[in-house]
Amino acid sequence: MSEEEIVFFRPGFLTSPELKLEGEEISHLKALRVFAEEKTVIIKDGLGTSSYYSVAVSSKSGNLLRSEKKERPNVSARIATAIPKGNRLEWLIQKGTELGITEFIFLVFSQSDRKDLNPERLLKVAAEAASQSGQDFLPEIHGPFTLSKFLDRTKSKEELVLFDPRAEERIDPKSIQGKTIIIGPEGGFRKEELDLLKKGSVLSVNVGESILRIETAGIFAASVFRLGN
C-alpha cells in the first residue's frame, strides 16, 4: 500500500533538506490517524512550489524527497466586495478559494455593517480550502479599502464590473474574464458612491431579479468566472 500524502500550506516557505512539523500540523496528522504511520508531507508555499518530505512513524520531522515548481496559470478571477458579517466572511473565502478566486479585495462602504478584517485568519482559511481542493496557489487577500481609494489604485476602470440589480445589461461570462467584479454592501450604495462609479464609467451588469447576500454574490461571481474559462 502506498504511503499517505498530506498537504500543508506555509506561505513564504523555503525548501530545506529537513522539515520540522509545526504544532497544528502534528495535531492534524493525529486527527487523520496517520501520525503513527510512514507518510509523505507536501509543503506548498502558495506560489507554485511544492516540497515533498518523507516523515517516519510518529516523527515530528522529515527529510526532503524532491521539490517541484509550477507556473501560475494566466487566469485571474478577482472580486472587490463588501465584508460579510460573522462567519459568512470565512465561508466566502473558503468557497471562493475552492472555486478558483485568485484575489479577494475587501471594500468598506458608507452603509457597510462590517469594516474589519483579520488577514492572517482569512489566509489560513484560504490555505485549508486550497489544500482540500488540491490547488497549488493561494489567493491574494487585500484591504479593506474605501471605494474611492480602491478606484484610485485601479489603473484602468475598464477592468471593473459592478453587480447591479438595476442595470439593463445582462451578465456575459465571456465578457467579464480578466476583470474585477464589484459587490456592494447589503445596505446599498450611497449617492456619492454611485457617483464615483459613474464617474469612473464602471460597467454595471444585471445578474437576476433576486437580491443576493454578499457571500452569495461572491460565489455567483466565482461560478461565472469558472464558467467563462
Secondary structure as GFF3:
##gff-version 3
##sequence-region A 1 229
A	DSSP	beta_strand	4	9	.	.	.	ID=ss1
A	DSSP	beta_strand	18	20	.	.	.	ID=ss2
A	DSSP	alpha_helix	23	31	.	.	.	ID=ss3
A	DSSP	beta_strand	39	44	.	.	.	ID=ss4
A	DSSP	beta_strand	49	55	.	.	.	ID=ss5
A	DSSP	beta_strand	61	69	.	.	.	ID=ss6
A	DSSP	beta_strand	78	82	.	.	.	ID=ss7
A	DSSP	alpha_helix	88	98	.	.	.	ID=ss8
A	DSSP	beta_strand	103	108	.	.	.	ID=ss9
A	DSSP	alpha_helix	119	132	.	.	.	ID=ss10
A	DSSP	beta_strand	140	146	.	.	.	ID=ss11
A	DSSP	alpha_helix	147	153	.	.	.	ID=ss12
A	DSSP	three_ten_helix	157	159	.	.	.	ID=ss13
A	DSSP	beta_strand	160	163	.	.	.	ID=ss14
A	DSSP	beta_strand	180	183	.	.	.	ID=ss15
A	DSSP	alpha_helix	191	199	.	.	.	ID=ss16
A	DSSP	beta_strand	203	205	.	.	.	ID=ss17
A	DSSP	alpha_helix	214	228	.	.	.	ID=ss18
###
